Amino acid sequence: MVEPAFQSDAVEDRFAAYAEPMRDRLLALRALIFETAAATDGVGAIEETLKWNEPAYIAKTGTTIRINAHKKSEIDYGLYVHCQTDLLDRYRALYSDKLTFDGNRAILFDGAARLPTDPLRHCIAMALLYHRKG
């Protein structure tokens, strides 16, 4: 998949501000979000913006997904969802053996390890379809 163009200068500038190799890790996660959205029936267009100075991805059918470096680590990073959803409970029930979680808000990734794309695709799709009726 071709990496999508940034939807705003502010988002592009935010990615440029990340130090290497964090930028590459977050760009890979960004690409997976867009790839998953395109491959998931019912998602539609994704809006890319900044929320709390973090890259954020919103579909009309879902809850906001944010990505950022993890505050407690130099190399780890995360995918964050709204804390008042039940998504983290659902993610844990499905993938507690494959993913690492932080409270009711985040999936965390080890910056030294490969991104767990298969379970992560499903988690992203669940967030992008969170508010879908039917």
A tleap script that builds the chain and sets N, CA, C and O, in Angstrom:
source leaprc.protein.ff14SB
mol = sequence {
  NMET VAL GLU PRO ALA PHE GLN SER ASP ALA
  VAL GLU ASP ARG PHE ALA ALA TYR ALA GLU
  PRO MET ARG ASP ARG LEU LEU ALA LEU ARG
  ALA LEU ILE PHE GLU THR ALA ALA ALA THR
  ASP GLY VAL GLY ALA ILE GLU GLU THR LEU
  LYS TRP ASN GLU PRO ALA TYR ILE ALA LYS
  THR GLY THR THR ILE ARG ILE ASN ALA HIE
  LYS LYS SER GLU ILE ASP TYR GLY LEU TYR
  VAL HIE CYS GLN THR ASP LEU LEU ASP ARG
  TYR ARG ALA LEU TYR SER ASP LYS LEU THR
  PHE ASP GLY ASN ARG ALA ILE LEU PHE ASP
  GLY ALA ALA ARG LEU PRO THR ASP PRO LEU
  ARG HIE CYS ILE ALA MET ALA LEU LEU TYR
  HIE ARG LYS CGLY
}
set mol.1.N position { 0.838 -1.188 0.000 }
set mol.1.CA position { 0.000 0.000 0.000 }
set mol.1.C position { 0.877 1.244 0.000 }
set mol.1.O position { 1.881 1.305 0.709 }
set mol.2.N position { 0.502 2.210 -0.779 }
set mol.2.CA position { 1.207 3.481 -0.814 }
set mol.2.C position { 0.813 4.289 0.419 }
set mol.2.O position { -0.365 4.396 0.759 }
set mol.3.N position { 1.801 4.846 1.070 }
set mol.3.CA position { 1.513 5.645 2.259 }
set mol.3.C position { 0.693 6.867 1.873 }
set mol.3.O position { 1.084 7.600 0.964 }
set mol.4.N position { -0.437 7.108 2.539 }
set mol.4.CA position { -1.281 8.241 2.182 }
set mol.4.C position { -0.610 9.573 2.507 }
set mol.4.O position { 0.184 9.677 3.442 }
set mol.5.N position { -0.944 10.575 1.723 }
set mol.5.CA position { -0.427 11.918 1.973 }
set mol.5.C position { -1.003 12.438 3.288 }
set mol.5.O position { -2.106 12.059 3.681 }
set mol.6.N position { -0.267 13.290 3.952 }
set mol.6.CA position { -0.774 13.906 5.174 }
set mol.6.C position { -1.941 14.823 4.819 }
set mol.6.O position { -1.933 15.468 3.770 }
set mol.7.N position { -2.936 14.877 5.691 }
set mol.7.CA position { -4.126 15.680 5.435 }
set mol.7.C position { -3.965 17.121 5.910 }
set mol.7.O position { -4.792 17.976 5.594 }
set mol.8.N position { -2.907 17.391 6.666 }
set mol.8.CA position { -2.669 18.767 7.102 }
set mol.8.C position { -1.180 18.970 7.360 }
set mol.8.O position { -0.446 18.030 7.666 }
set mol.9.N position { -0.763 20.212 7.228 }
set mol.9.CA position { 0.628 20.559 7.532 }
set mol.9.C position { 0.932 20.330 9.008 }
set mol.9.O position { 2.046 19.945 9.361 }
set mol.10.N position { -0.054 20.564 9.867 }
set mol.10.CA position { 0.170 20.393 11.310 }
set mol.10.C position { 0.509 18.939 11.646 }
set mol.10.O position { 1.404 18.680 12.450 }
set mol.11.N position { -0.204 17.993 11.034 }
set mol.11.CA position { 0.078 16.576 11.289 }
set mol.11.C position { 1.444 16.209 10.719 }
set mol.11.O position { 2.225 15.518 11.373 }
set mol.12.N position { 1.731 16.662 9.518 }
set mol.12.CA position { 3.037 16.376 8.912 }
set mol.12.C position { 4.167 16.947 9.771 }
set mol.12.O position { 5.191 16.294 9.969 }
set mol.13.N position { 3.977 18.162 10.276 }
set mol.13.CA position { 4.985 18.779 11.137 }
set mol.13.C position { 5.167 17.999 12.436 }
set mol.13.O position { 6.283 17.885 12.943 }
set mol.14.N position { 4.075 17.462 12.971 }
set mol.14.CA position { 4.174 16.685 14.204 }
set mol.14.C position { 5.002 15.422 13.974 }
set mol.14.O position { 5.848 15.077 14.798 }
set mol.15.N position { 4.763 14.736 12.861 }
set mol.15.CA position { 5.571 13.556 12.561 }
set mol.15.C position { 7.032 13.939 12.357 }
set mol.15.O position { 7.926 13.213 12.794 }
set mol.16.N position { 7.285 15.052 11.707 }
set mol.16.CA position { 8.662 15.495 11.479 }
set mol.16.C position { 9.378 15.801 12.795 }
set mol.16.O position { 10.603 15.705 12.873 }
set mol.17.N position { 8.624 16.163 13.819 }
set mol.17.CA position { 9.216 16.510 15.111 }
set mol.17.C position { 9.650 15.282 15.917 }
set mol.17.O position { 10.461 15.405 16.835 }
set mol.18.N position { 9.123 14.108 15.585 }
set mol.18.CA position { 9.546 12.898 16.291 }
set mol.18.C position { 10.978 12.558 15.887 }
set mol.18.O position { 11.347 12.680 14.719 }
set mol.19.N position { 11.768 12.139 16.848 }
set mol.19.CA position { 13.134 11.704 16.569 }
set mol.19.C position { 13.095 10.325 15.924 }
set mol.19.O position { 12.164 9.548 16.138 }
set mol.20.N position { 14.119 10.038 15.133 }
set mol.20.CA position { 14.279 8.678 14.603 }
set mol.20.C position { 14.714 7.785 15.749 }
set mol.20.O position { 15.442 8.280 16.610 }
set mol.21.N position { 14.352 6.557 15.842 }
set mol.21.CA position { 13.492 5.809 14.942 }
set mol.21.C position { 12.007 5.855 15.311 }
set mol.21.O position { 11.196 5.166 14.692 }
set mol.22.N position { 11.638 6.679 16.334 }
set mol.22.CA position { 10.236 6.764 16.738 }
set mol.22.C position { 9.349 7.181 15.567 }
set mol.22.O position { 8.247 6.658 15.400 }
set mol.23.N position { 9.825 8.112 14.769 }
set mol.23.CA position { 9.036 8.560 13.610 }
set mol.23.C position { 8.680 7.380 12.709 }
set mol.23.O position { 7.535 7.247 12.278 }
set mol.24.N position { 9.662 6.524 12.426 }
set mol.24.CA position { 9.394 5.368 11.560 }
set mol.24.C position { 8.385 4.413 12.185 }
set mol.24.O position { 7.531 3.867 11.486 }
set mol.25.N position { 8.478 4.207 13.494 }
set mol.25.CA position { 7.531 3.322 14.181 }
set mol.25.C position { 6.110 3.876 14.073 }
set mol.25.O position { 5.168 3.142 13.776 }
set mol.26.N position { 5.970 5.179 14.317 }
set mol.26.CA position { 4.647 5.790 14.273 }
set mol.26.C position { 4.114 5.882 12.844 }
set mol.26.O position { 2.908 5.762 12.625 }
set mol.27.N position { 4.992 6.093 11.882 }
set mol.27.CA position { 4.548 6.091 10.486 }
set mol.27.C position { 4.057 4.707 10.060 }
set mol.27.O position { 3.104 4.597 9.288 }
set mol.28.N position { 4.699 3.656 10.559 }
set mol.28.CA position { 4.237 2.299 10.253 }
set mol.28.C position { 2.857 2.055 10.874 }
set mol.28.O position { 1.998 1.426 10.256 }
set mol.29.N position { 2.653 2.546 12.076 }
set mol.29.CA position { 1.355 2.413 12.733 }
set mol.29.C position { 0.294 3.230 11.997 }
set mol.29.O position { -0.833 2.767 11.825 }
set mol.30.N position { 0.641 4.426 11.567 }
set mol.30.CA position { -0.257 5.270 10.768 }
set mol.30.C position { -0.662 4.552 9.482 }
set mol.30.O position { -1.841 4.523 9.129 }
set mol.31.N position { 0.307 3.979 8.788 }
set mol.31.CA position { 0.017 3.266 7.542 }
set mol.31.C position { -0.924 2.096 7.802 }
set mol.31.O position { -1.818 1.831 6.998 }
set mol.32.N position { -0.730 1.392 8.920 }
set mol.32.CA position { -1.606 0.264 9.250 }
set mol.32.C position { -3.037 0.735 9.524 }
set mol.32.O position { -3.992 0.045 9.169 }
set mol.33.N position { -3.187 1.887 10.143 }
set mol.33.CA position { -4.528 2.434 10.387 }
set mol.33.C position { -5.227 2.708 9.061 }
set mol.33.O position { -6.377 2.311 8.876 }
set mol.34.N position { -4.548 3.381 8.139 }
set mol.34.CA position { -5.157 3.679 6.839 }
set mol.34.C position { -5.426 2.405 6.039 }
set mol.34.O position { -6.465 2.282 5.392 }
set mol.35.N position { -4.494 1.465 6.085 }
set mol.35.CA position { -4.657 0.192 5.370 }
set mol.35.C position { -5.868 -0.571 5.915 }
set mol.35.O position { -6.676 -1.100 5.152 }
set mol.36.N position { -5.979 -0.619 7.240 }
set mol.36.CA position { -7.098 -1.316 7.870 }
set mol.36.C position { -8.419 -0.632 7.543 }
set mol.36.O position { -9.411 -1.306 7.266 }
set mol.37.N position { -8.442 0.684 7.571 }
set mol.37.CA position { -9.665 1.420 7.238 }
set mol.37.C position { -10.111 1.120 5.814 }
set mol.37.O position { -11.298 0.910 5.562 }
set mol.38.N position { -9.164 1.100 4.887 }
set mol.38.CA position { -9.492 0.841 3.481 }
set mol.38.C position { -9.994 -0.580 3.275 }
set mol.38.O position { -10.797 -0.827 2.375 }
set mol.39.N position { -9.532 -1.515 4.095 }
set mol.39.CA position { -9.895 -2.924 3.930 }
set mol.39.C position { -11.121 -3.333 4.753 }
set mol.39.O position { -11.567 -4.477 4.658 }
set mol.40.N position { -11.667 -2.424 5.552 }
set mol.40.CA position { -12.773 -2.753 6.448 }
set mol.40.C position { -14.072 -2.171 5.921 }
set mol.40.O position { -14.219 -0.953 5.811 }
set mol.41.N position { -15.006 -3.042 5.599 }
set mol.41.CA position { -16.305 -2.603 5.099 }
set mol.41.C position { -17.004 -1.718 6.123 }
set mol.41.O position { -17.041 -2.024 7.315 }
set mol.42.N position { -17.559 -0.607 5.624 }
set mol.42.CA position { -18.353 0.271 6.463 }
set mol.42.C position { -17.610 1.397 7.123 }
set mol.42.O position { -18.234 2.240 7.767 }
set mol.43.N position { -16.294 1.449 6.993 }
set mol.43.CA position { -15.539 2.502 7.686 }
set mol.43.C position { -15.641 3.842 6.961 }
set mol.43.O position { -15.904 4.860 7.601 }
set mol.44.N position { -15.445 3.867 5.682 }
set mol.44.CA position { -15.480 5.138 4.962 }
set mol.44.C position { -14.205 5.933 5.145 }
set mol.44.O position { -13.150 5.386 5.470 }
set mol.45.N position { -14.320 7.228 4.931 }
set mol.45.CA position { -13.160 8.118 4.967 }
set mol.45.C position { -12.643 8.290 6.386 }
set mol.45.O position { -13.404 8.271 7.353 }
set mol.46.N position { -11.334 8.458 6.485 }
set mol.46.CA position { -10.660 8.710 7.756 }
set mol.46.C position { -10.196 10.166 7.765 }
set mol.46.O position { -9.591 10.642 6.804 }
set mol.47.N position { -10.487 10.858 8.854 }
set mol.47.CA position { -9.961 12.206 9.044 }
set mol.47.C position { -8.710 12.091 9.904 }
set mol.47.O position { -8.716 11.446 10.952 }
set mol.48.N position { -7.631 12.732 9.442 }
set mol.48.CA position { -6.377 12.752 10.195 }
set mol.48.C position { -6.192 14.153 10.754 }
set mol.48.O position { -6.243 15.137 10.017 }
set mol.49.N position { -5.978 14.235 12.052 }
set mol.49.CA position { -5.856 15.527 12.706 }
set mol.49.C position { -4.916 15.391 13.903 }
set mol.49.O position { -4.293 14.346 14.090 }
set mol.50.N position { -4.817 16.426 14.698 }
set mol.50.CA position { -4.083 16.361 15.954 }
set mol.50.C position { -5.066 16.527 17.103 }
set mol.50.O position { -5.928 17.404 17.064 }
set mol.51.N position { -4.940 15.690 18.121 }
set mol.51.CA position { -5.676 15.842 19.380 }
set mol.51.C position { -4.643 15.742 20.482 }
set mol.51.O position { -3.905 14.760 20.566 }
set mol.52.N position { -4.590 16.759 21.326 }
set mol.52.CA position { -3.588 16.827 22.394 }
set mol.52.C position { -2.181 16.713 21.804 }
set mol.52.O position { -1.296 16.096 22.397 }
set mol.53.N position { -1.992 17.310 20.640 }
set mol.53.CA position { -0.725 17.307 19.908 }
set mol.53.C position { -0.259 15.906 19.536 }
set mol.53.O position { 0.937 15.667 19.370 }
set mol.54.N position { -1.207 14.979 19.403 }
set mol.54.CA position { -0.912 13.614 18.968 }
set mol.54.C position { -1.662 13.327 17.676 }
set mol.54.O position { -2.812 13.743 17.536 }
set mol.55.N position { -1.047 12.631 16.732 }
set mol.55.CA position { -1.765 12.248 15.521 }
set mol.55.C position { -3.020 11.445 15.893 }
set mol.55.O position { -2.965 10.509 16.690 }
set mol.56.N position { -4.151 11.840 15.293 }
set mol.56.CA position { -5.434 11.216 15.623 }
set mol.56.C position { -6.176 10.877 14.339 }
set mol.56.O position { -6.072 11.581 13.334 }
set mol.57.N position { -6.932 9.776 14.395 }
set mol.57.CA position { -7.623 9.236 13.223 }
set mol.57.C position { -9.073 8.977 13.608 }
set mol.57.O position { -9.357 8.294 14.592 }
set mol.58.N position { -9.990 9.538 12.811 }
set mol.58.CA position { -11.400 9.504 13.154 }
set mol.58.C position { -12.205 9.080 11.930 }
set mol.58.O position { -12.029 9.619 10.838 }
set mol.59.N position { -13.088 8.108 12.129 }
set mol.59.CA position { -14.072 7.726 11.123 }
set mol.59.C position { -15.443 8.036 11.715 }
set mol.59.O position { -15.624 7.944 12.929 }
set mol.60.N position { -16.401 8.399 10.881 }
set mol.60.CA position { -17.740 8.712 11.382 }
set mol.60.C position { -18.361 7.533 12.116 }
set mol.60.O position { -19.240 7.720 12.958 }
set mol.61.N position { -17.920 6.342 11.811 }
set mol.61.CA position { -18.472 5.120 12.398 }
set mol.61.C position { -17.775 4.702 13.687 }
set mol.61.O position { -18.188 3.726 14.313 }
set mol.62.N position { -16.728 5.418 14.100 }
set mol.62.CA position { -15.924 4.919 15.205 }
set mol.62.C position { -15.522 5.954 16.222 }
set mol.62.O position { -15.966 7.102 16.198 }
set mol.63.N position { -14.667 5.510 17.114 }
set mol.63.CA position { -14.085 6.378 18.125 }
set mol.63.C position { -12.689 6.798 17.660 }
set mol.63.O position { -12.083 6.133 16.819 }
set mol.64.N position { -12.202 7.866 18.194 }
set mol.64.CA position { -10.891 8.387 17.810 }
set mol.64.C position { -9.779 7.432 18.225 }
set mol.64.O position { -9.783 6.884 19.327 }
set mol.65.N position { -8.832 7.251 17.317 }
set mol.65.CA position { -7.592 6.524 17.584 }
set mol.65.C position { -6.474 7.561 17.582 }
set mol.65.O position { -6.362 8.359 16.651 }
set mol.66.N position { -5.652 7.548 18.621 }
set mol.66.CA position { -4.471 8.409 18.640 }
set mol.66.C position { -3.234 7.522 18.712 }
set mol.66.O position { -3.292 6.402 19.220 }
set mol.67.N position { -2.120 8.029 18.201 }
set mol.67.CA position { -0.850 7.315 18.292 }
set mol.67.C position { 0.212 8.272 18.813 }
set mol.67.O position { 0.198 9.465 18.509 }
set mol.68.N position { 1.137 7.727 19.605 }
set mol.68.CA position { 2.183 8.588 20.147 }
set mol.68.C position { 3.243 7.731 20.828 }
set mol.68.O position { 3.024 6.561 21.140 }
set mol.69.N position { 4.387 8.346 21.047 }
set mol.69.CA position { 5.418 7.722 21.870 }
set mol.69.C position { 4.850 7.560 23.274 }
set mol.69.O position { 4.060 8.390 23.723 }
set mol.70.N position { 5.245 6.494 23.971 }
set mol.70.CA position { 4.773 6.281 25.331 }
set mol.70.C position { 5.558 7.174 26.274 }
set mol.70.O position { 6.786 7.233 26.201 }
set mol.71.N position { 4.872 7.855 27.142 }
set mol.71.CA position { 5.497 8.843 28.017 }
set mol.71.C position { 6.533 8.256 28.974 }
set mol.71.O position { 7.424 8.969 29.437 }
set mol.72.N position { 6.421 6.974 29.270 }
set mol.72.CA position { 7.307 6.356 30.254 }
set mol.72.C position { 8.484 5.615 29.621 }
set mol.72.O position { 9.175 4.858 30.304 }
set mol.73.N position { 8.720 5.826 28.323 }
set mol.73.CA position { 9.770 5.066 27.653 }
set mol.73.C position { 10.400 5.879 26.527 }
set mol.73.O position { 9.761 6.743 25.927 }
set mol.74.N position { 11.646 5.586 26.262 }
set mol.74.CA position { 12.350 6.219 25.150 }
set mol.74.C position { 12.026 5.542 23.817 }
set mol.74.O position { 12.093 6.178 22.766 }
set mol.75.N position { 11.672 4.239 23.859 }
set mol.75.CA position { 11.502 3.506 22.606 }
set mol.75.C position { 10.096 2.949 22.378 }
set mol.75.O position { 9.747 2.594 21.252 }
set mol.76.N position { 9.286 2.871 23.440 }
set mol.76.CA position { 7.959 2.283 23.304 }
set mol.76.C position { 6.949 3.320 22.831 }
set mol.76.O position { 7.158 4.524 22.982 }
set mol.77.N position { 5.865 2.840 22.264 }
set mol.77.CA position { 4.831 3.722 21.722 }
set mol.77.C position { 3.488 3.041 21.858 }
set mol.77.O position { 3.410 1.871 22.231 }
set mol.78.N position { 2.413 3.787 21.551 }
set mol.78.CA position { 1.110 3.204 21.773 }
set mol.78.C position { 0.049 3.671 20.813 }
set mol.78.O position { 0.195 4.670 20.110 }
set mol.79.N position { -1.030 2.907 20.810 }
set mol.79.CA position { -2.265 3.247 20.105 }
set mol.79.C position { -3.298 3.474 21.204 }
set mol.79.O position { -3.551 2.588 22.020 }
set mol.80.N position { -3.893 4.666 21.219 }
set mol.80.CA position { -4.773 5.083 22.298 }
set mol.80.C position { -6.205 5.236 21.786 }
set mol.80.O position { -6.427 5.725 20.679 }
set mol.81.N position { -7.174 4.813 22.605 }
set mol.81.CA position { -8.592 5.001 22.299 }
set mol.81.C position { -9.247 5.696 23.494 }
set mol.81.O position { -8.654 5.791 24.568 }
set mol.82.N position { -10.452 6.172 23.299 }
set mol.82.CA position { -11.178 6.880 24.348 }
set mol.82.C position { -11.352 5.963 25.558 }
set mol.82.O position { -11.761 4.811 25.416 }
set mol.83.N position { -11.043 6.473 26.735 }
set mol.83.CA position { -11.054 5.661 27.953 }
set mol.83.C position { -12.453 5.261 28.407 }
set mol.83.O position { -12.587 4.363 29.238 }
set mol.84.N position { -13.488 5.896 27.890 }
set mol.84.CA position { -14.853 5.545 28.307 }
set mol.84.C position { -15.512 4.531 27.369 }
set mol.84.O position { -16.699 4.234 27.508 }
set mol.85.N position { -14.749 4.006 26.423 }
set mol.85.CA position { -15.258 2.903 25.611 }
set mol.85.C position { -14.931 1.596 26.321 }
set mol.85.O position { -14.177 1.577 27.294 }
set mol.86.N position { -15.506 0.505 25.825 }
set mol.86.CA position { -15.168 -0.810 26.377 }
set mol.86.C position { -14.122 -1.523 25.515 }
set mol.86.O position { -13.921 -2.731 25.644 }
set mol.87.N position { -13.464 -0.773 24.644 }
set mol.87.CA position { -12.542 -1.387 23.689 }
set mol.87.C position { -11.392 -2.129 24.352 }
set mol.87.O position { -11.058 -3.239 23.937 }
set mol.88.N position { -10.782 -1.543 25.369 }
set mol.88.CA position { -9.645 -2.233 25.992 }
set mol.88.C position { -10.076 -3.532 26.654 }
set mol.88.O position { -9.325 -4.506 26.632 }
set mol.89.N position { -11.265 -3.572 27.242 }
set mol.89.CA position { -11.774 -4.828 27.797 }
set mol.89.C position { -11.948 -5.865 26.688 }
set mol.89.O position { -11.601 -7.034 26.863 }
set mol.90.N position { -12.478 -5.438 25.566 }
set mol.90.CA position { -12.670 -6.344 24.434 }
set mol.90.C position { -11.331 -6.794 23.863 }
set mol.90.O position { -11.159 -7.967 23.530 }
set mol.91.N position { -10.378 -5.865 23.749 }
set mol.91.CA position { -9.047 -6.223 23.249 }
set mol.91.C position { -8.384 -7.253 24.164 }
set mol.91.O position { -7.804 -8.233 23.697 }
set mol.92.N position { -8.479 -7.016 25.472 }
set mol.92.CA position { -7.873 -7.950 26.433 }
set mol.92.C position { -8.486 -9.342 26.318 }
set mol.92.O position { -7.777 -10.347 26.361 }
set mol.93.N position { -9.808 -9.391 26.172 }
set mol.93.CA position { -10.481 -10.690 26.064 }
set mol.93.C position { -10.004 -11.472 24.841 }
set mol.93.O position { -9.930 -12.700 24.871 }
set mol.94.N position { -9.685 -10.763 23.784 }
set mol.94.CA position { -9.269 -11.404 22.540 }
set mol.94.C position { -7.761 -11.640 22.446 }
set mol.94.O position { -7.327 -12.663 21.918 }
set mol.95.N position { -6.965 -10.703 22.954 }
set mol.95.CA position { -5.535 -10.708 22.637 }
set mol.95.C position { -4.612 -10.509 23.841 }
set mol.95.O position { -3.509 -9.983 23.686 }
set mol.96.N position { -5.037 -10.915 25.023 }
set mol.96.CA position { -4.183 -10.709 26.200 }
set mol.96.C position { -2.860 -11.461 26.083 }
set mol.96.O position { -1.887 -11.108 26.750 }
set mol.97.N position { -2.814 -12.491 25.244 }
set mol.97.CA position { -1.581 -13.247 25.061 }
set mol.97.C position { -0.689 -12.680 23.957 }
set mol.97.O position { 0.450 -13.117 23.795 }
set mol.98.N position { -1.199 -11.712 23.200 }
set mol.98.CA position { -0.445 -11.188 22.059 }
set mol.98.C position { -0.126 -9.696 22.145 }
set mol.98.O position { 0.792 -9.219 21.479 }
set mol.99.N position { -0.880 -8.957 22.964 }
set mol.99.CA position { -0.705 -7.509 23.051 }
set mol.99.C position { -0.479 -7.092 24.501 }
set mol.99.O position { -0.825 -7.818 25.433 }
set mol.100.N position { 0.107 -5.912 24.672 }
set mol.100.CA position { 0.338 -5.323 25.983 }
set mol.100.C position { -0.570 -4.112 26.123 }
set mol.100.O position { -0.705 -3.322 25.189 }
set mol.101.N position { -1.192 -3.962 27.285 }
set mol.101.CA position { -2.177 -2.899 27.483 }
set mol.101.C position { -1.770 -1.986 28.629 }
set mol.101.O position { -1.021 -2.374 29.525 }
set mol.102.N position { -2.283 -0.763 28.575 }
set mol.102.CA position { -2.065 0.217 29.630 }
set mol.102.C position { -3.431 0.752 30.041 }
set mol.102.O position { -4.038 1.547 29.323 }
set mol.103.N position { -3.908 0.313 31.198 }
set mol.103.CA position { -5.187 0.783 31.719 }
set mol.103.C position { -6.343 0.529 30.776 }
set mol.103.O position { -6.435 -0.529 30.153 }
set mol.104.N position { -7.234 1.519 30.677 }
set mol.104.CA position { -8.404 1.409 29.809 }
set mol.104.C position { -8.274 2.299 28.582 }
set mol.104.O position { -9.274 2.707 27.992 }
set mol.105.N position { -7.024 2.600 28.198 }
set mol.105.CA position { -6.806 3.576 27.155 }
set mol.105.C position { -5.873 3.137 26.028 }
set mol.105.O position { -6.020 3.633 24.911 }
set mol.106.N position { -4.921 2.234 26.263 }
set mol.106.CA position { -3.862 2.047 25.267 }
set mol.106.C position { -3.431 0.601 25.051 }
set mol.106.O position { -3.482 -0.242 25.947 }
set mol.107.N position { -3.007 0.365 23.821 }
set mol.107.CA position { -2.226 -0.813 23.464 }
set mol.107.C position { -0.798 -0.301 23.330 }
set mol.107.O position { -0.549 0.656 22.598 }
set mol.108.N position { 0.125 -0.921 24.020 }
set mol.108.CA position { 1.527 -0.485 23.987 }
set mol.108.C position { 2.357 -1.430 23.135 }
set mol.108.O position { 2.084 -2.627 23.052 }
set mol.109.N position { 3.379 -0.860 22.502 }
set mol.109.CA position { 4.260 -1.622 21.627 }
set mol.109.C position { 5.704 -1.422 22.050 }
set mol.109.O position { 6.129 -0.308 22.357 }
set mol.110.N position { 6.442 -2.504 22.062 }
set mol.110.CA position { 7.867 -2.504 22.354 }
set mol.110.C position { 8.588 -1.993 21.115 }
set mol.110.O position { 8.504 -2.601 20.048 }
set mol.111.N position { 9.282 -0.898 21.251 }
set mol.111.CA position { 9.982 -0.310 20.125 }
set mol.111.C position { 11.061 -1.193 19.533 }
set mol.111.O position { 11.484 -0.979 18.397 }
set mol.112.N position { 11.514 -2.188 20.294 }
set mol.112.CA position { 12.549 -3.089 19.797 }
set mol.112.C position { 11.959 -4.334 19.131 }
set mol.112.O position { 12.700 -5.150 18.584 }
set mol.113.N position { 10.642 -4.485 19.172 }
set mol.113.CA position { 9.987 -5.670 18.621 }
set mol.113.C position { 9.189 -5.317 17.361 }
set mol.113.O position { 8.918 -4.152 17.070 }
set mol.114.N position { 8.837 -6.345 16.651 }
set mol.114.CA position { 8.026 -6.169 15.448 }
set mol.114.C position { 6.578 -5.850 15.839 }
set mol.114.O position { 6.062 -6.397 16.813 }
set mol.115.N position { 5.937 -4.980 15.093 }
set mol.115.CA position { 4.546 -4.606 15.331 }
set mol.115.C position { 3.647 -5.832 15.123 }
set mol.115.O position { 3.728 -6.473 14.075 }
set mol.116.N position { 2.794 -6.172 16.095 }
set mol.116.CA position { 1.918 -7.352 15.973 }
set mol.116.C position { 0.720 -7.045 15.059 }
set mol.116.O position { -0.384 -6.794 15.542 }
set mol.117.N position { 0.940 -7.066 13.772 }
set mol.117.CA position { -0.042 -6.540 12.822 }
set mol.117.C position { -1.360 -7.301 12.772 }
set mol.117.O position { -2.408 -6.674 12.616 }
set mol.118.N position { -1.353 -8.621 12.898 }
set mol.118.CA position { -2.618 -9.342 12.756 }
set mol.118.C position { -3.626 -8.990 13.851 }
set mol.118.O position { -4.744 -8.594 13.521 }
set mol.119.N position { -3.288 -9.113 15.131 }
set mol.119.CA position { -4.281 -8.711 16.134 }
set mol.119.C position { -4.547 -7.206 16.104 }
set mol.119.O position { -5.660 -6.758 16.379 }
set mol.120.N position { -3.524 -6.440 15.772 }
set mol.120.CA position { -3.674 -4.990 15.751 }
set mol.120.C position { -4.659 -4.535 14.681 }
set mol.120.O position { -5.432 -3.605 14.913 }
set mol.121.N position { -4.645 -5.169 13.522 }
set mol.121.CA position { -5.626 -4.832 12.479 }
set mol.121.C position { -7.052 -4.982 13.007 }
set mol.121.O position { -7.902 -4.121 12.782 }
set mol.122.N position { -7.298 -6.075 13.705 }
set mol.122.CA position { -8.635 -6.314 14.253 }
set mol.122.C position { -8.995 -5.247 15.285 }
set mol.122.O position { -10.116 -4.740 15.281 }
set mol.123.N position { -8.070 -4.905 16.157 }
set mol.123.CA position { -8.324 -3.875 17.165 }
set mol.123.C position { -8.602 -2.520 16.518 }
set mol.123.O position { -9.507 -1.804 16.948 }
set mol.124.N position { -7.846 -2.169 15.509 }
set mol.124.CA position { -8.070 -0.909 14.795 }
set mol.124.C position { -9.453 -0.914 14.158 }
set mol.124.O position { -10.187 0.068 14.270 }
set mol.125.N position { -9.820 -2.010 13.489 }
set mol.125.CA position { -11.138 -2.105 12.860 }
set mol.125.C position { -12.248 -1.958 13.899 }
set mol.125.O position { -13.250 -1.290 13.642 }
set mol.126.N position { -12.080 -2.570 15.059 }
set mol.126.CA position { -13.086 -2.449 16.112 }
set mol.126.C position { -13.261 -0.996 16.552 }
set mol.126.O position { -14.385 -0.556 16.796 }
set mol.127.N position { -12.173 -0.256 16.655 }
set mol.127.CA position { -12.260 1.163 17.038 }
set mol.127.C position { -12.907 1.984 15.930 }
set mol.127.O position { -13.728 2.861 16.202 }
set mol.128.N position { -12.539 1.703 14.682 }
set mol.128.CA position { -13.078 2.470 13.556 }
set mol.128.C position { -14.569 2.216 13.334 }
set mol.128.O position { -15.250 3.028 12.708 }
set mol.129.N position { -15.071 1.104 13.837 }
set mol.129.CA position { -16.493 0.754 13.683 }
set mol.129.C position { -17.258 0.845 15.001 }
set mol.129.O position { -18.393 0.375 15.078 }
set mol.130.N position { -16.677 1.425 16.017 }
set mol.130.CA position { -17.235 1.405 17.359 }
set mol.130.C position { -18.671 1.950 17.443 }
set mol.130.O position { -19.479 1.422 18.207 }
set mol.131.N position { -18.990 2.967 16.693 }
set mol.131.CA position { -20.317 3.603 16.768 }
set mol.131.C position { -21.260 3.180 15.644 }
set mol.131.O position { -22.340 3.750 15.494 }
set mol.132.N position { -20.867 2.206 14.870 }
set mol.132.CA position { -21.710 1.774 13.750 }
set mol.132.C position { -22.991 1.143 14.282 }
set mol.132.O position { -22.981 0.334 15.210 }
set mol.133.N position { -24.065 1.536 13.673 }
set mol.133.CA position { -25.367 0.989 14.044 }
set mol.133.C position { -25.617 -0.264 13.212 }
set mol.133.O position { -25.296 -0.314 12.025 }
set mol.134.N position { -26.199 -1.279 13.861 }
set mol.134.CA position { -26.606 -2.459 13.108 }
set mol.134.C position { -25.698 -3.603 13.174 }
set mol.134.O position { -25.965 -4.640 12.568 }
savepdb mol mol.pdb
quit
